[in-house]
Amino acid sequence: MRFPLLSVACAAMLFHSTVRAGAFECLIQPNQIVDVRSRAEGIIAKVHVQRGDSVRAGQMLVELESSAERSAVATAKYRSEMNGRITAAQERVEYSATKAGRASELSKQRFLAQQAHDDAQAEMRVAQADLKDANENRELARLDYQHQVDLLNLRTIKSPFDGVVMDRLLNPGDLTQYGTETKPILKLAQINPLRVEVVLPLEYYRKLSVGMSAEIIPEKLGGRHPARVTVIDRVFDAASGTFGVRLELANPRGVVPGGIRCQVDFPELKAPERRAPGAAY
């Protein structure tokens, strides 16, 4: 009864060794994993994703309760668009300029006292200063509006890259706090591209180069996926006589998962097959 099972196992091992001949053990990992935290303290109002969801760069992930911040934005926006003081100041400038011009003409004809002429000129300068003050106040209001918008934006969290949600650790109603020591809201992983780590003997150091092509064979998934060398360590492990190499594996459709073992094959390292003397061609 056990013989057929043993035969199947032996055949599988033989097939496995044939496919993997000349390949090196490696590990497929996400390109990066980040803990998503809030930049402000507050109560979580909405979490728009679940564990396992795919996300796009810039996609809304989390919203904090922000009614007070929205009111502040509306108030600042209204204040930045107010033109009453500027309009009134412009009217005073035009009136005072006309009045000063008339006073100058009358003063030249000696129909107006010098004091009245000086008063008209001073009134015009004060009106111009009031207009400048009104414009400066509107610019301050515009900057305050932008500041309030920035504070409101702190109440929303967007995805920094295309990836998948590895875990959701907080939910609506939970309090989120600012700081690296606090509990994250979400954990995201970038799986396009994937990062492949492999450790090689020192004899291959001079044979590899950045940009060299390779083939990745994920464990138990099969298939061959093209990759390229991106990093070759220049600090070796003296104890084991090895060095590390990193490869980049494009994964636009997400068919290859992260966190699994693999085999990496470097076609350019394979020596051409030699034929025995006298062998037929």
C-alpha positions as CSV (number, residue, x, y, z in Angstrom):
1,M,0.0,0.0,0.0
2,R,2.9,2.4,0.7
3,F,4.9,1.6,-2.5
4,P,2.8,3.8,-4.8
5,L,3.0,6.7,-2.4
6,L,6.8,6.3,-2.1
7,S,7.1,6.2,-5.8
8,V,5.1,9.3,-6.2
9,A,7.2,11.1,-3.6
10,C,10.5,10.0,-5.2
11,A,9.2,11.2,-8.6
12,A,8.2,14.5,-7.1
13,M,11.7,15.0,-5.5
14,L,13.4,14.1,-8.8
15,F,11.2,16.6,-10.7
16,H,11.9,19.2,-8.1
17,S,15.7,18.8,-8.3
18,T,15.6,18.8,-12.1
19,V,13.6,22.0,-12.3
20,R,15.7,23.7,-9.6
21,A,19.1,22.5,-10.9
22,G,21.7,25.4,-10.8
23,A,19.3,27.7,-8.9
24,F,19.8,29.4,-5.6
25,E,17.5,29.7,-2.6
26,C,15.9,33.1,-2.2
27,L,13.1,34.9,-0.4
28,I,10.4,37.0,-2.0
29,Q,9.4,40.0,0.2
30,P,7.2,43.1,-0.3
31,N,9.2,46.1,-1.6
32,Q,8.2,47.9,1.6
33,I,5.9,47.5,4.5
34,V,4.6,50.6,6.4
35,D,2.6,51.2,9.5
36,V,0.0,53.8,8.8
37,R,-0.4,56.2,11.7
38,S,-2.2,59.5,12.0
39,R,-0.4,62.8,12.0
40,A,-2.9,64.2,14.5
41,E,-4.7,62.9,17.5
42,G,-8.4,62.3,17.3
43,I,-11.3,59.8,17.1
44,I,-11.4,57.7,14.0
45,A,-14.6,58.4,12.0
46,K,-14.2,56.1,9.0
47,V,-11.9,53.3,7.9
48,H,-12.4,52.8,4.2
49,V,-10.5,49.5,3.7
50,Q,-10.3,46.0,5.1
51,R,-7.6,43.5,5.4
52,G,-6.7,42.1,2.0
53,D,-8.0,45.1,0.0
54,S,-5.9,46.5,-2.8
55,V,-5.2,50.2,-2.6
56,R,-4.0,52.8,-5.0
57,A,-1.6,55.7,-4.3
58,G,-3.5,58.7,-3.0
59,Q,-6.6,56.6,-2.1
60,M,-8.5,57.7,1.0
61,L,-7.8,55.2,3.8
62,V,-8.9,56.8,7.1
63,E,-10.9,59.8,8.2
64,L,-10.8,61.3,11.7
65,E,-13.6,63.2,13.3
66,S,-13.2,66.8,11.9
67,S,-16.3,68.9,12.4
68,A,-14.5,71.6,14.2
69,E,-11.7,71.8,11.6
70,R,-14.3,72.0,8.8
71,S,-16.0,74.9,10.5
72,A,-12.7,76.6,10.9
73,V,-12.0,76.1,7.2
74,A,-15.4,77.6,6.2
75,T,-14.9,80.6,8.5
76,A,-11.4,81.2,7.2
77,K,-12.5,80.8,3.6
78,Y,-15.3,83.4,4.0
79,R,-12.8,85.8,5.7
80,S,-10.3,85.4,2.9
81,E,-13.0,86.4,0.3
82,M,-14.3,89.5,2.1
83,N,-13.7,92.6,0.0
84,G,-15.7,95.3,1.9
85,R,-12.7,96.9,3.6
86,I,-10.7,96.9,0.4
87,T,-13.5,98.5,-1.6
88,A,-14.1,101.1,1.0
89,A,-10.3,101.9,1.2
90,Q,-10.2,102.2,-2.6
91,E,-13.1,104.6,-2.6
92,R,-11.3,106.8,0.0
93,V,-8.1,106.7,-2.0
94,E,-9.9,107.9,-5.1
95,Y,-11.8,110.6,-3.3
96,S,-8.7,111.8,-1.4
97,A,-6.6,111.8,-4.6
98,T,-9.3,114.0,-6.3
99,K,-9.5,116.3,-3.3
100,A,-5.7,116.6,-3.1
101,G,-5.5,117.4,-6.9
102,R,-8.1,120.2,-6.5
103,A,-6.3,121.5,-3.5
104,S,-3.0,121.6,-5.4
105,E,-4.6,123.6,-8.2
106,L,-6.3,126.1,-5.8
107,S,-3.0,126.4,-3.9
108,K,-1.1,127.3,-7.1
109,Q,-3.7,130.0,-7.8
110,R,-3.5,131.2,-4.2
111,F,-7.2,130.5,-3.6
112,L,-6.4,128.0,-0.8
113,A,-4.3,128.2,2.3
114,Q,-1.2,126.1,2.5
115,Q,-2.5,124.4,5.6
116,A,-5.6,123.2,3.8
117,H,-3.4,121.9,0.9
118,D,-1.2,120.0,3.4
119,D,-4.3,118.5,5.1
120,A,-5.6,117.2,1.7
121,Q,-2.2,115.6,0.9
122,A,-2.1,114.0,4.4
123,E,-5.6,112.7,4.0
124,M,-4.6,111.1,0.7
125,R,-1.6,109.4,2.2
126,V,-3.7,108.0,5.1
127,A,-6.2,106.6,2.6
128,Q,-3.4,104.9,0.7
129,A,-2.1,103.4,3.9
130,D,-5.6,102.1,4.8
131,L,-5.8,100.5,1.4
132,K,-2.4,98.8,1.9
133,D,-3.5,97.6,5.3
134,A,-6.8,96.2,3.9
135,N,-4.8,94.3,1.2
136,E,-2.4,92.9,3.8
137,N,-5.2,91.8,6.0
138,R,-6.8,89.9,3.1
139,E,-3.5,88.2,2.4
140,L,-3.2,87.2,6.0
141,A,-6.8,85.9,5.8
142,R,-5.8,83.9,2.7
143,L,-2.8,82.4,4.5
144,D,-4.9,81.6,7.5
145,Y,-7.4,79.8,5.2
146,Q,-4.6,77.7,3.7
147,H,-3.4,76.9,7.3
148,Q,-6.9,75.7,8.3
149,V,-7.1,73.6,5.1
150,D,-3.7,72.0,6.0
151,L,-5.0,71.2,9.5
152,L,-8.1,69.7,8.0
153,N,-5.9,67.5,5.7
154,L,-4.2,66.1,8.8
155,R,-7.5,64.5,9.7
156,T,-7.4,62.3,6.6
157,I,-4.9,59.6,5.7
158,K,-4.2,58.5,2.1
159,S,-2.2,55.6,0.8
160,P,1.4,56.4,0.0
161,F,1.7,53.8,-2.8
162,D,-0.1,51.0,-4.7
163,G,-0.3,48.0,-2.5
164,V,-2.4,45.8,-0.2
165,V,-3.7,46.1,3.3
166,M,-1.9,43.5,5.5
167,D,-3.8,44.3,8.7
168,R,-6.4,46.7,10.2
169,L,-5.6,47.4,13.8
170,L,-8.0,50.2,14.8
171,N,-11.6,50.8,14.0
172,P,-14.1,53.7,13.9
173,G,-14.5,55.1,17.4
174,D,-11.0,54.3,18.5
175,L,-8.6,57.0,19.6
176,T,-5.6,57.5,17.4
177,Q,-2.5,59.3,18.7
178,Y,0.5,60.9,17.0
179,G,3.9,59.2,17.4
180,T,5.9,56.2,16.3
181,E,5.3,54.4,19.6
182,T,1.6,54.4,19.2
183,K,-0.5,51.6,17.7
184,P,-0.9,52.0,13.9
185,I,-4.2,52.1,12.2
186,L,-3.3,50.0,9.2
187,K,-0.4,48.0,7.9
188,L,0.3,48.3,4.1
189,A,2.6,46.3,1.9
190,Q,3.8,47.3,-1.6
191,I,3.9,44.2,-3.8
192,N,4.7,45.8,-7.1
193,P,7.6,45.5,-7.5
194,L,8.6,42.7,-5.2
195,R,12.0,42.5,-3.5
196,V,13.9,39.3,-3.8
197,E,16.8,38.6,-1.4
198,V,19.4,35.9,-2.1
199,V,22.7,34.9,-0.5
200,L,25.5,33.7,-2.8
201,P,29.0,32.2,-2.4
202,L,31.9,34.7,-2.9
203,E,32.9,32.9,-6.1
204,Y,30.0,34.6,-7.9
205,Y,30.8,38.2,-6.8
206,R,32.8,39.1,-9.9
207,K,30.2,37.3,-12.1
208,L,27.2,39.4,-11.2
209,S,26.4,43.0,-12.1
210,V,23.6,45.4,-11.4
211,G,21.0,45.1,-14.1
212,M,21.7,41.5,-14.8
213,S,18.6,39.5,-15.6
214,A,17.4,36.5,-13.6
215,E,14.4,34.1,-13.3
216,I,12.5,33.7,-10.1
217,I,10.6,30.4,-9.3
218,P,8.2,30.9,-6.4
219,E,8.0,27.9,-4.0
220,K,4.9,25.7,-4.7
221,L,3.5,28.2,-7.2
222,G,5.7,27.3,-10.1
223,G,6.3,29.4,-13.1
224,R,9.2,31.6,-14.0
225,H,9.1,35.3,-13.5
226,P,11.8,37.7,-14.9
227,A,13.7,39.9,-12.4
228,R,16.8,42.0,-12.5
229,V,19.7,42.6,-10.0
230,T,19.4,46.0,-8.3
231,V,21.8,45.7,-5.3
232,I,25.0,43.8,-4.8
233,D,26.4,44.0,-1.3
234,R,30.0,45.1,-0.9
235,V,30.3,44.0,2.7
236,F,30.7,40.2,2.9
237,D,29.9,37.7,5.7
238,A,33.4,36.4,6.5
239,A,32.0,33.5,8.7
240,S,30.0,31.9,5.9
241,G,31.9,33.3,2.9
242,T,28.8,34.7,1.3
243,F,27.4,38.1,0.1
244,G,23.8,39.3,-0.4
245,V,22.1,40.3,-3.6
246,R,18.8,42.0,-4.1
247,L,16.6,41.7,-7.2
248,E,13.5,43.5,-8.3
249,L,10.6,41.5,-9.5
250,A,7.9,43.3,-11.4
251,N,4.4,42.2,-10.2
252,P,1.9,44.5,-11.9
253,R,-1.1,42.1,-11.6
254,G,-0.2,40.9,-8.1
255,V,0.0,37.2,-9.1
256,V,3.1,36.6,-7.0
257,P,2.6,37.0,-3.2
258,G,5.2,38.3,-0.9
259,G,6.7,36.4,2.0
260,I,7.4,33.1,0.3
261,R,10.6,31.2,-0.5
262,C,11.8,30.9,-4.0
263,Q,14.6,29.8,-6.3
264,V,16.6,32.3,-8.4
265,D,18.3,31.3,-11.6
266,F,20.8,33.4,-13.5
267,P,20.9,32.4,-17.1
268,E,23.9,34.5,-17.9
269,L,26.0,32.5,-15.3
270,K,25.4,29.2,-17.0
271,A,28.5,28.0,-19.0
272,P,27.8,26.8,-22.5
273,E,27.4,23.1,-22.7
274,R,30.5,21.2,-23.8
275,R,30.3,18.3,-26.2
276,A,32.5,15.3,-25.8
277,P,35.3,14.8,-28.4
278,G,34.0,12.9,-31.3
279,A,30.3,13.5,-30.4
280,A,27.9,13.8,-33.3
281,Y,26.5,17.3,-34.2
